Amino acid sequence: MPTVTAADNLTIQYDAARWYLYNGRGESEMPAASAAPGGMAYTPAFALSRRLPETGFLPVDQVMIVALGYAAEDSAWHLGVMLMPEAAASRGSRWCGLARWQADDAAAAEPTARALANLWEKPFKLIPPSTPDVQPLPTAEPEEDTLADLPLMPLPILADDWQLRETDTSYQLSRSPDWRRGLLLRAIFFSILAPLFALLSIGALTTPFARVSPEWLPLIGLGIAFLMAGLALWQFRAVRRERVVILDRRGQLVRLTTRDGRRVRMQFPYESADYVLISHVVSRRKPSEEDMATYKLWAEIWIHIYTVRRGFIELAHIHEVEGRALNALSFAEKRPLHFGELDSPAHHIGGWLAHELDVPAYVEER
């Protein structure tokens, strides 16, 4: 993803499906403005500086054109949009500036402006200098779009009961030690209680002394004993069948193995992977207290690798993880992963996997 620096300490990142404006040199956690095909979401500070509506969203149908023009008064190239008359009435001007570049540093200005126009499917207008003594707009070679530009969290990453860690030769995605300990403790607890309930129930049924009242109570105890025995077996079996995903950097192989590594359930080379898909179901959400343009969410998340030969291969099912997302964005359709739109530890795990496999990463809502 190209990263473009502009005047006034601004940074812009974009590709075919997204366009982000950061206040700072890529260090801010959330973009000041985020453009998607439906329009632009922005922060309250951005709204105040550009005199935009406080709703935090500018619909694309209120934009007429995207323009890049030279202003002699500050010797800079300015990127902005011309708004529809009804949208401009409340702010007193149809021109809304987004970023600017000094003439000597404007090589990336036109590709950045055209990317926004293409994203919104709006006309693009280049306004040249009015005087011939000004140098024409320089051009720059396009940068390669890679996941290396994503600001990934450092490893290890813990997301609910799953963790991604790095070894000398591989990345390993597996259940956390706390998950394993919890299952073993519950299995031991049920293993102790099951025979105890069984002995008490059998004793109550066979005792020569006064019978328990009501008489069916020991039968209930036996049923509970069988249930706890089944739960104990299920917990032990879950630990034994724990799945580990290994990205072998030396052999360039993806392996799904058991915890002890003795059994390989599936194996395929890196080049078979087409993309990583992170799908989610939001269980609850609430407005963010720090930023009106975002909201907090708690979601159930699945991480898959898609290959043409095998289809979707599930790597992890994370029951609940906390994250945040931009307002006014829909994830009903598959869209490229960008942490300015949707951010959680589970999405960073997916980003790391995609980065290692050198494939795109996408997000969608189930």
RACORBEL-V651635 format. One record per pair of residues at least 24 apart in sequence whose C-alpha atoms are under 8 Angstrom apart, sorted by the first residue. I is the first residue (numbers start at 1). GAP is how many residues later the second one is. D is the distance in whole Angstrom. If there is no record, write none. Layout:
BEGIN
I,GAP,D
I,GAP,D
END
This chain:
BEGIN
1,142,7
1,143,6
1,144,4
1,145,6
1,146,7
1,148,6
2,140,8
2,141,5
2,142,7
2,143,6
4,104,7
4,108,8
6,93,7
6,94,6
6,95,5
7,92,7
7,93,6
7,94,5
7,95,7
8,92,8
10,89,7
12,100,8
14,98,7
14,101,7
15,100,7
15,130,7
16,99,7
16,102,8
16,103,6
17,102,6
17,318,7
17,319,7
18,101,7
19,96,8
19,97,7
19,100,8
20,320,8
29,311,7
30,310,5
31,309,6
34,306,8
34,307,8
35,81,8
36,83,7
36,84,7
36,293,8
37,82,6
37,83,5
38,82,7
39,81,7
41,252,7
41,285,8
41,286,7
41,287,7
42,251,6
43,248,7
43,249,6
43,250,5
44,247,8
44,248,7
44,249,8
50,46,7
50,47,7
51,40,6
52,39,7
56,236,7
56,237,6
57,271,7
60,60,7
62,24,8
62,25,6
63,59,8
64,58,7
64,59,8
65,52,7
65,57,6
65,58,5
65,59,6
65,60,7
66,47,7
66,48,8
66,50,7
66,51,6
66,56,7
66,57,6
66,58,5
66,59,6
67,46,7
67,57,6
67,58,5
67,59,6
67,60,7
68,41,8
68,42,7
68,45,7
68,57,6
68,58,5
68,59,6
69,57,6
69,58,4
69,59,6
69,60,7
70,57,6
70,58,6
70,59,5
71,58,7
72,57,8
75,27,6
75,28,6
76,24,6
76,25,5
76,26,4
76,27,5
77,24,5
77,25,6
77,26,6
77,29,7
77,32,8
79,30,8
79,34,6
103,32,8
103,34,8
106,31,7
106,32,6
106,33,8
107,30,7
107,31,5
107,32,5
107,33,5
108,30,8
108,31,6
108,32,6
110,29,7
111,31,8
146,212,8
146,214,8
147,204,7
147,207,7
147,208,6
147,211,8
147,212,8
147,213,7
148,207,7
150,188,7
150,189,8
150,201,8
151,188,8
152,196,6
152,199,7
152,200,7
153,192,8
153,195,6
157,188,7
157,191,8
157,192,7
158,187,7
159,159,7
159,162,6
159,186,6
159,187,6
160,158,6
160,159,7
160,160,6
160,161,6
161,157,7
162,154,8
162,156,7
164,185,7
169,79,6
169,80,6
169,81,6
170,76,7
170,77,5
170,78,5
170,79,5
170,80,7
171,75,6
171,76,5
171,77,7
171,78,8
172,72,7
172,73,6
172,74,5
172,75,6
173,71,6
173,72,5
173,73,6
174,69,7
174,70,5
174,71,6
175,67,8
175,68,8
175,69,8
180,59,6
183,52,6
183,53,7
183,55,8
183,56,7
184,51,7
184,52,7
184,55,8
186,46,7
186,49,7
187,44,7
187,45,4
187,46,7
187,48,5
187,49,6
188,44,7
189,43,8
190,38,5
190,39,6
190,41,7
190,42,5
191,37,7
191,38,6
191,41,6
193,32,7
193,35,7
194,30,8
194,31,4
194,32,7
194,33,8
194,34,5
194,35,5
195,30,7
196,29,8
197,24,6
197,25,7
197,27,7
197,28,5
198,24,5
198,27,5
198,28,8
245,70,7
270,87,6
271,86,8
272,35,6
272,36,8
272,37,8
273,32,7
273,33,6
273,34,5
273,35,8
273,84,7
273,86,7
274,31,7
274,32,6
274,33,5
274,34,7
274,85,6
274,86,8
275,30,6
275,31,6
275,32,7
275,79,7
275,84,5
275,85,5
275,86,6
275,87,7
276,27,7
276,28,6
276,29,5
276,30,6
276,74,7
276,77,7
276,78,6
276,83,7
276,84,6
276,85,5
276,86,6
277,26,6
277,27,5
277,28,6
277,29,7
277,73,8
277,84,6
277,85,5
277,86,6
277,87,8
278,24,6
278,25,5
278,26,6
278,69,7
278,72,7
278,83,8
278,84,6
278,85,5
278,86,7
279,24,7
279,84,6
279,85,5
279,86,5
279,87,6
280,83,8
280,84,7
280,85,5
280,86,6
281,84,6
281,85,6
293,33,6
293,34,6
294,30,7
294,31,5
294,32,4
294,33,5
295,29,6
295,30,6
295,31,6
295,32,7
296,26,7
296,27,6
296,28,4
296,29,7
297,25,6
297,26,5
297,27,5
297,28,7
298,24,5
298,25,6
299,24,8
301,45,7
303,47,7
318,28,8
321,24,7
321,25,7
331,32,7
331,33,5
331,34,5
332,32,6
332,33,5
332,34,7
333,31,6
333,32,7
334,28,6
334,29,6
334,30,5
334,31,8
335,27,5
335,28,6
335,29,7
336,24,7
336,25,6
336,26,4
336,27,6
337,24,5
337,25,5
337,26,6
END
